Amino acid sequence: MEKTMERKKYKVKRKISAYEIVIGCVLALYSFILIFLFGWAFLSSLRNHGAFRSDALAFPEGLKWKNYTDVFKTLKLSYIEGRSKVWVKLDTMFLNSLIYAGVGGLIQTFFTAAVAYCCARYKGFTSSLLRNVVIVTLIIPVVGTMPSLLDILHNMKLHDTWMGIFVQRVSFCTTYFLIFYAAFGAISWEYAESAFIDGASHSRVFFQIMLPLVKTLLITVFILLFVQYWNDYQNPWMLIPSMPTAARGLYHYLNDPISMGMNDENVPRQIAAGVIIFVPIFTIFVIFRDKIMGNLTEGGIKG
């Protein structure tokens, strides 16, 4: 105990290099710019259009939430069902976004992890082939597949259905496959061997041992996919036109204000719409920030 105290007493502090100082200053400046932009956007969303046009950087006089209430009233989309026009409001768009991003992200995260685990732990021709297919698809850009995809979905009667979206999410040809592949490959196989001796099946080893060891990575990948699909407006526009998402509604709100009941581009109201769509993503980040910033892999045999 005395030796430890003496070491701490005479321990020399590590000098901070010039490189670390420069990087720290750049990151601090970048963080300040992001915080400033978010703050400016929120404050601007509380102003009226005339005051914003006169001085975009002025501080709002009082908290006026009219822009937010107007967004919930005016942000809506329509589609043709039979011979009638059906309107979809913002609350329904949020529900569609949760299904599209949440369920779709969950399906793709699971299947990516499952295929990566099989390729990492069960070596053979098939596993090597699947890994090489993923690498090739990541290297070669795939462009212009949407017409073929729409034709397939129409022929299978899956267009404009949630089932068609979920079937597409059963895929693993993404960068996350390589991350899961490395994570499962780094886990000691002694866990599985001990379970096999106790009579566990391969599926039980995967679900009860391997998946919990990469829990942090699973949550991180799911959140990244959720954010990606939440912000996606093009694919839902073409694949599920009668079930518009919040991102698609925001796109129309910014680019076609007349159809939303606005006579002109009311910028503060449009900023308020962007803040509303941003809140769910920000909330998820705040809740799971420790998981996102934590280690990607964890585990190992301790002696």
C-alpha positions as CSV (number, residue, x, y, z in Angstrom):
1,M,0.0,0.0,0.0
2,E,2.9,2.4,0.9
3,K,4.7,1.6,-2.4
4,T,1.5,2.4,-4.3
5,M,1.2,5.7,-2.6
6,E,4.8,6.5,-3.3
7,R,4.3,5.7,-7.0
8,K,1.3,8.0,-7.2
9,K,3.2,10.7,-5.4
10,Y,6.2,10.7,-7.7
11,K,4.2,9.9,-10.9
12,V,5.1,12.2,-13.7
13,K,2.2,13.7,-15.6
14,R,2.1,12.9,-19.3
15,K,2.7,15.9,-21.6
16,I,0.0,16.7,-24.1
17,S,1.4,16.8,-27.6
18,A,0.8,19.6,-30.1
19,Y,-1.1,17.2,-32.3
20,E,-3.5,16.4,-29.5
21,I,-4.0,20.1,-28.8
22,V,-4.8,20.9,-32.4
23,I,-7.2,17.9,-32.7
24,G,-8.9,19.0,-29.4
25,C,-9.4,22.5,-30.7
26,V,-10.8,21.3,-34.0
27,L,-13.3,19.0,-32.2
28,A,-14.2,21.7,-29.8
29,L,-14.9,24.2,-32.7
30,Y,-16.9,21.5,-34.5
31,S,-19.0,20.8,-31.4
32,F,-19.6,24.5,-30.9
33,I,-20.8,25.0,-34.5
34,L,-23.2,22.0,-34.2
35,I,-24.6,23.3,-30.8
36,F,-24.9,26.8,-32.3
37,L,-26.8,25.5,-35.3
38,F,-29.2,23.4,-33.3
39,G,-29.8,26.3,-30.9
40,W,-30.4,28.8,-33.8
41,A,-32.8,26.4,-35.5
42,F,-34.9,26.0,-32.3
43,L,-35.0,29.7,-31.6
44,S,-35.8,30.5,-35.3
45,S,-38.7,28.0,-35.2
46,L,-40.3,30.2,-32.5
47,R,-40.3,33.4,-34.6
48,N,-42.8,34.6,-37.2
49,H,-42.0,34.8,-40.9
50,G,-41.8,38.6,-41.1
51,A,-39.4,39.0,-38.2
52,F,-37.2,36.2,-39.6
53,R,-37.0,37.8,-43.0
54,S,-35.9,41.1,-41.4
55,D,-33.2,39.6,-39.2
56,A,-32.5,35.9,-39.3
57,L,-30.1,36.0,-36.3
58,A,-32.2,38.0,-33.9
59,F,-33.3,36.5,-30.6
60,P,-37.1,35.8,-30.6
61,E,-39.3,38.0,-28.4
62,G,-41.0,35.5,-26.1
63,L,-41.7,31.8,-26.8
64,K,-44.3,31.5,-29.5
65,W,-45.3,27.9,-30.3
66,K,-47.7,28.7,-33.0
67,N,-45.4,27.4,-35.7
68,Y,-45.4,24.0,-34.1
69,T,-49.2,23.8,-33.8
70,D,-49.5,25.0,-37.4
71,V,-47.1,22.2,-38.5
72,F,-49.3,19.5,-36.9
73,K,-52.4,21.1,-38.6
74,T,-50.9,21.6,-42.1
75,L,-48.3,18.8,-42.5
76,K,-50.3,16.1,-44.3
77,L,-50.1,14.1,-47.5
78,S,-52.7,12.6,-49.7
79,Y,-52.9,9.5,-52.0
80,I,-55.5,8.2,-54.3
81,E,-57.5,5.1,-53.2
82,G,-60.0,4.2,-55.9
83,R,-61.5,7.5,-57.0
84,S,-61.2,9.3,-53.7
85,K,-58.4,11.2,-52.1
86,V,-57.2,10.0,-48.7
87,W,-55.3,12.3,-46.3
88,V,-52.6,11.1,-44.0
89,K,-51.7,13.4,-41.0
90,L,-48.4,13.8,-39.1
91,D,-49.3,11.4,-36.3
92,T,-49.9,8.6,-38.8
93,M,-46.6,9.5,-40.6
94,F,-44.8,9.1,-37.3
95,L,-46.3,5.7,-36.8
96,N,-45.3,4.7,-40.3
97,S,-41.8,5.9,-39.7
98,L,-41.5,3.9,-36.5
99,I,-42.6,0.7,-38.3
100,Y,-40.4,1.4,-41.3
101,A,-37.3,2.3,-39.3
102,G,-37.8,0.3,-36.2
103,V,-39.0,-3.1,-37.5
104,G,-36.9,-2.8,-40.7
105,G,-33.8,-1.9,-38.7
106,L,-34.4,-4.8,-36.3
107,I,-34.8,-7.3,-39.0
108,Q,-31.7,-6.3,-40.9
109,T,-29.6,-6.1,-37.7
110,F,-30.6,-9.7,-36.7
111,F,-30.0,-11.3,-40.1
112,T,-26.7,-9.4,-40.6
113,A,-25.5,-10.7,-37.2
114,A,-26.7,-14.2,-37.9
115,V,-25.1,-14.6,-41.3
116,A,-21.9,-12.9,-40.0
117,Y,-21.8,-15.4,-37.1
118,C,-22.2,-18.4,-39.3
119,C,-19.4,-17.2,-41.7
120,A,-17.0,-16.3,-38.8
121,R,-17.4,-19.5,-36.8
122,Y,-18.3,-22.2,-39.3
123,K,-15.6,-22.2,-41.9
124,G,-16.2,-23.7,-45.3
125,F,-16.9,-23.0,-49.0
126,T,-20.3,-21.5,-48.4
127,S,-19.1,-19.1,-45.6
128,S,-16.2,-18.0,-47.8
129,L,-18.5,-17.5,-50.7
130,L,-21.0,-15.4,-48.7
131,R,-18.2,-13.2,-47.3
132,N,-16.7,-12.6,-50.7
133,V,-20.2,-11.7,-52.1
134,V,-20.5,-9.1,-49.4
135,I,-17.1,-7.6,-50.2
136,V,-17.8,-7.6,-53.9
137,T,-21.2,-5.9,-53.5
138,L,-19.5,-3.2,-51.2
139,I,-16.8,-2.5,-53.8
140,I,-19.0,-2.5,-56.9
141,P,-21.7,0.3,-56.8
142,V,-25.2,-1.0,-57.5
143,V,-27.2,1.7,-59.4
144,G,-30.5,1.6,-61.2
145,T,-32.1,-1.4,-59.4
146,M,-35.3,0.4,-58.3
147,P,-37.3,-0.3,-61.6
148,S,-36.4,-4.0,-61.3
149,L,-37.3,-4.0,-57.6
150,L,-40.7,-2.4,-58.3
151,D,-41.4,-4.9,-61.0
152,I,-40.6,-7.8,-58.7
153,L,-42.8,-6.4,-55.9
154,H,-45.7,-5.8,-58.3
155,N,-45.5,-9.4,-59.6
156,M,-45.3,-10.8,-56.1
157,K,-48.2,-8.5,-54.9
158,L,-45.9,-7.0,-52.3
159,H,-45.8,-3.4,-53.5
160,D,-47.3,-0.9,-51.1
161,T,-47.3,-3.4,-48.2
162,W,-45.3,-3.7,-45.1
163,M,-44.4,-7.3,-45.9
164,G,-42.6,-6.1,-49.1
165,I,-40.5,-3.7,-47.0
166,F,-39.7,-6.4,-44.4
167,V,-38.7,-8.9,-47.1
168,Q,-36.2,-6.4,-48.4
169,R,-34.7,-6.0,-45.0
170,V,-33.7,-9.7,-44.8
171,S,-30.3,-8.9,-46.2
172,F,-26.7,-8.8,-45.0
173,C,-24.7,-7.2,-47.8
174,T,-23.7,-4.1,-45.8
175,T,-20.6,-2.8,-44.0
176,Y,-22.1,-4.0,-40.7
177,F,-21.6,-7.6,-41.9
178,L,-17.8,-7.1,-41.7
179,I,-18.1,-5.5,-38.3
180,F,-20.1,-8.4,-36.9
181,Y,-17.8,-10.8,-38.7
182,A,-14.8,-9.4,-36.9
183,A,-16.6,-9.2,-33.5
184,F,-17.7,-12.9,-33.6
185,G,-14.3,-13.9,-34.8
186,A,-12.7,-12.3,-31.8
187,I,-14.8,-14.1,-29.3
188,S,-13.2,-17.2,-27.8
189,W,-14.8,-20.4,-29.0
190,E,-14.3,-21.9,-25.5
191,Y,-17.7,-20.5,-24.6
192,A,-19.4,-22.6,-27.3
193,E,-17.3,-25.7,-26.5
194,S,-18.3,-25.5,-22.9
195,A,-22.0,-25.2,-23.9
196,F,-21.8,-28.1,-26.3
197,I,-20.4,-30.3,-23.5
198,D,-23.4,-29.4,-21.4
199,G,-25.7,-30.4,-24.3
200,A,-26.5,-27.0,-25.8
201,S,-27.5,-26.8,-29.5
202,H,-25.9,-24.5,-32.0
203,S,-28.9,-22.2,-32.0
204,R,-28.9,-22.0,-28.2
205,V,-25.2,-21.1,-28.3
206,F,-25.9,-18.3,-30.8
207,F,-29.0,-16.9,-29.0
208,Q,-27.9,-17.3,-25.4
209,I,-24.1,-16.9,-25.5
210,M,-22.9,-15.2,-28.6
211,L,-25.6,-12.5,-29.1
212,P,-25.3,-11.3,-25.5
213,L,-21.6,-11.0,-25.9
214,V,-22.1,-8.5,-28.8
215,K,-25.1,-6.8,-27.2
216,T,-23.4,-3.3,-27.4
217,L,-22.6,-3.8,-31.1
218,L,-26.2,-5.0,-31.8
219,I,-27.7,-1.9,-30.2
220,T,-25.3,0.4,-32.0
221,V,-25.9,-1.1,-35.4
222,F,-29.7,-1.0,-34.8
223,I,-29.6,2.7,-33.8
224,L,-27.5,3.5,-36.9
225,L,-29.9,1.7,-39.2
226,F,-32.9,3.3,-37.4
227,V,-31.5,6.8,-38.1
228,Q,-30.7,5.8,-41.7
229,Y,-34.3,4.6,-42.4
230,W,-35.9,7.4,-40.4
231,N,-34.3,9.9,-42.7
232,D,-35.1,8.0,-45.8
233,Y,-37.9,9.5,-47.9
234,Q,-37.2,8.3,-51.4
235,N,-37.6,4.5,-50.9
236,P,-40.9,4.8,-48.9
237,W,-42.2,7.2,-51.5
238,M,-41.9,4.6,-54.2
239,L,-42.3,1.4,-52.3
240,I,-45.2,2.3,-49.9
241,P,-46.9,5.4,-51.4
242,S,-50.1,5.0,-49.4
243,M,-48.1,4.9,-46.1
244,P,-46.1,8.1,-46.1
245,T,-43.4,8.5,-43.5
246,A,-42.4,11.6,-41.6
247,A,-39.3,12.1,-43.7
248,R,-41.4,12.1,-46.8
249,G,-43.8,14.6,-45.3
250,L,-41.0,16.9,-44.3
251,Y,-39.6,16.7,-47.9
252,H,-42.9,17.9,-49.3
253,Y,-43.3,20.5,-46.5
254,L,-39.9,22.0,-47.6
255,N,-40.3,21.7,-51.3
256,D,-44.0,22.1,-51.9
257,P,-45.3,24.5,-49.3
258,I,-48.5,25.5,-51.3
259,S,-49.8,21.9,-51.1
260,M,-49.4,22.0,-47.3
261,G,-51.6,25.0,-46.9
262,M,-48.9,27.7,-46.9
263,N,-49.2,30.7,-49.3
264,D,-45.4,31.1,-49.3
265,E,-42.3,29.6,-47.9
266,N,-42.7,30.2,-44.2
267,V,-39.2,29.5,-43.1
268,P,-39.7,29.4,-39.3
269,R,-42.6,27.0,-39.7
270,Q,-40.5,24.8,-42.0
271,I,-37.7,24.8,-39.4
272,A,-40.2,23.9,-36.8
273,A,-41.2,20.9,-38.9
274,G,-37.6,19.8,-39.1
275,V,-37.2,20.1,-35.4
276,I,-40.3,17.9,-34.8
277,I,-38.9,15.2,-37.2
278,F,-35.5,15.5,-35.5
279,V,-36.7,15.0,-31.9
280,P,-37.2,11.2,-32.0
281,I,-33.7,10.6,-33.4
282,F,-32.2,13.0,-30.7
283,T,-34.2,11.2,-28.0
284,I,-32.9,7.8,-29.0
285,F,-29.3,9.1,-29.0
286,V,-29.7,10.6,-25.5
287,I,-31.1,7.3,-24.2
288,F,-28.5,5.1,-25.8
289,R,-25.5,7.4,-25.9
290,D,-23.6,5.2,-23.5
291,K,-24.2,2.1,-25.7
292,I,-23.2,4.0,-28.9
293,M,-20.0,5.4,-27.4
294,G,-19.1,2.1,-25.6
295,N,-16.9,-0.6,-26.9
296,L,-18.0,-2.4,-30.0
297,T,-17.1,-5.8,-28.7
298,E,-16.7,-7.2,-25.2
299,G,-16.0,-10.6,-23.7
300,G,-13.2,-13.0,-23.5
301,I,-12.0,-15.8,-21.2
302,K,-10.7,-14.5,-17.9
303,G,-8.2,-16.5,-16.0
